[in-house]
Amino acid sequence: MVFDIRPYERKIFEIIKSSAEELGVPVYVVGGFVRDRLLARESKDIDVVCLGDGILLAEKVASKLRPMPYVAFYKRFGTAMIRHNDMEIEFVGARKESYSLDSRKPAVEKGTLEDDQNRRDFTINALAVSLNETDYGQIIDPFNGFYDLENKVIRTPLDPDKTFADDPLRMLRCIRFSVQLGFSIEQDTYKALSRNKHRIGIVSKERITGELEKIIRAEQPSRGFKDLFDTGLLAIIFPEMTALHGVEFKNNIGHKDNFYHTLEVLDNVSRDTDNVWLRWAAILHDIAKPPTKRFDPEQGWTFHGHEALGAAMVPRIFRKMALPMDTKMKYVQKLVLLHLRPIALTNDQVSDSAVRRLLFDAGEDLDDLMLLCKADITSKNEGKVNRYKENYRVLMEKIKEVEQRDHLRNWQPPITGDEIMSIFKLPPSREVGIIKTAIREAILDGVIDNNYEAAYDFMIIKARELNITI
């Protein structure tokens, strides 16, 4: 491994080095930047530790940069941060920390570089590089973090029980780093995740969801969810998902394990898109299967209505997890509600009317819905999978044909409610809604063409049925 830095970073380090010399304080780069450079990964964050006043050092460095950046500082923690070009550089005085049982916010006091490395979460994040004249560029590695990088291992620098008990968020970070980097978790560290899982209760929803989202964004997010499940953490932070786990048998008939099916769908979607909200839809598409599960002697196991109940559960889950209650939630809710529609269409002769309704209901999210439905094909029966995929291909061709002909994606009926009120001199009323809905349904069913003239003529007929005249 080579500690490879870019010319711009080298220039920044020279400025940090000269600034520290002027202040008479030893200075080091520590943590994620060192780790990522050794792994030849991009990094936009530089953590700088000095044996002195971190805020004063940040101000000195900022004064030498052009354009001169603003220094954001936090006196309580003795930290400061500057943004320059596309880099975030955080400065802190070396410190040691102590924790109370009911909080992950530490009591902080001045310390040595060794103290600062001791407080780091994992050995690979405790590596430091000297920026001092006497040993410039030397890697300081008290916990064999370089060895763990080479062997792709996540372990804590100190006793893992203490590391995780002090700051329980580190348990999620442990799994997240493992998934992001493709590393394994050292055995004692892994066992400590289960022993300390109850401590996750003192961590805020926002911080938990932040780490969970980083796992979801990984190349193969199922790895992280399996570790969360096996350590018991998932049952605490996302019980609705763990409820999917398990197979029940009646009359020697079992259903698939919906937890592992969901992980397979999530990985399938993740191969096709980086859209984190589509990945959330994959996670939640079957979330209501446990409460809708029923056994029918003739049909076997059924989950009737799980798509509608699942859509109803989405806002509650988003709120509980401190996820945004805006268009992103509505998007996930829509995909959960509609995820069975395309698959149902492949089972029968596809009518133009059914395709029109799918185009209308999915709107601009149709392509994402189809990605989700394709990912949902996970049977172990290869013949069944191939049959579904062929039906899916036929449906996609039918959708393309109808869309090109009828232009129904993001479509609105050619006559609005305002026009209906104006033409018939009506106030907002039930009758206006009936006429507007009738026009929409007639176009979707293919009864009339999708144009203003046909819609106008149909509107007049429908109004007469309601005893409304111009």
Secondary structure as GFF3:
##gff-version 3
##sequence-region A 1 470
A	DSSP	alpha_helix	7	23	.	.	.	ID=ss1
A	DSSP	beta_strand	27	30	.	.	.	ID=ss2
A	DSSP	alpha_helix	32	38	.	.	.	ID=ss3
A	DSSP	beta_strand	45	50	.	.	.	ID=ss4
A	DSSP	alpha_helix	54	64	.	.	.	ID=ss5
A	DSSP	beta_strand	71	74	.	.	.	ID=ss6
A	DSSP	beta_strand	79	84	.	.	.	ID=ss7
A	DSSP	beta_strand	87	93	.	.	.	ID=ss8
A	DSSP	beta_strand	95	98	.	.	.	ID=ss9
A	DSSP	beta_strand	107	110	.	.	.	ID=ss10
A	DSSP	alpha_helix	113	118	.	.	.	ID=ss11
A	DSSP	three_ten_helix	123	125	.	.	.	ID=ss12
A	DSSP	beta_strand	128	130	.	.	.	ID=ss13
A	DSSP	three_ten_helix	133	135	.	.	.	ID=ss14
A	DSSP	beta_strand	139	140	.	.	.	ID=ss15
A	DSSP	alpha_helix	145	151	.	.	.	ID=ss16
A	DSSP	beta_strand	153	154	.	.	.	ID=ss17
A	DSSP	alpha_helix	160	166	.	.	.	ID=ss18
A	DSSP	alpha_helix	169	181	.	.	.	ID=ss19
A	DSSP	beta_strand	184	185	.	.	.	ID=ss20
A	DSSP	alpha_helix	187	195	.	.	.	ID=ss21
A	DSSP	three_ten_helix	197	202	.	.	.	ID=ss22
A	DSSP	alpha_helix	205	216	.	.	.	ID=ss23
A	DSSP	alpha_helix	222	231	.	.	.	ID=ss24
A	DSSP	alpha_helix	233	237	.	.	.	ID=ss25
A	DSSP	alpha_helix	239	242	.	.	.	ID=ss26
A	DSSP	beta_strand	249	250	.	.	.	ID=ss27
A	DSSP	beta_strand	253	254	.	.	.	ID=ss28
A	DSSP	alpha_helix	258	272	.	.	.	ID=ss29
A	DSSP	alpha_helix	276	284	.	.	.	ID=ss30
A	DSSP	alpha_helix	289	292	.	.	.	ID=ss31
A	DSSP	beta_strand	294	296	.	.	.	ID=ss32
A	DSSP	beta_strand	300	302	.	.	.	ID=ss33
A	DSSP	alpha_helix	306	320	.	.	.	ID=ss34
A	DSSP	alpha_helix	327	338	.	.	.	ID=ss35
A	DSSP	alpha_helix	341	345	.	.	.	ID=ss36
A	DSSP	alpha_helix	352	362	.	.	.	ID=ss37
A	DSSP	three_ten_helix	363	365	.	.	.	ID=ss38
A	DSSP	alpha_helix	366	375	.	.	.	ID=ss39
A	DSSP	alpha_helix	382	406	.	.	.	ID=ss40
A	DSSP	alpha_helix	417	424	.	.	.	ID=ss41
A	DSSP	alpha_helix	430	444	.	.	.	ID=ss42
A	DSSP	alpha_helix	452	465	.	.	.	ID=ss43
###
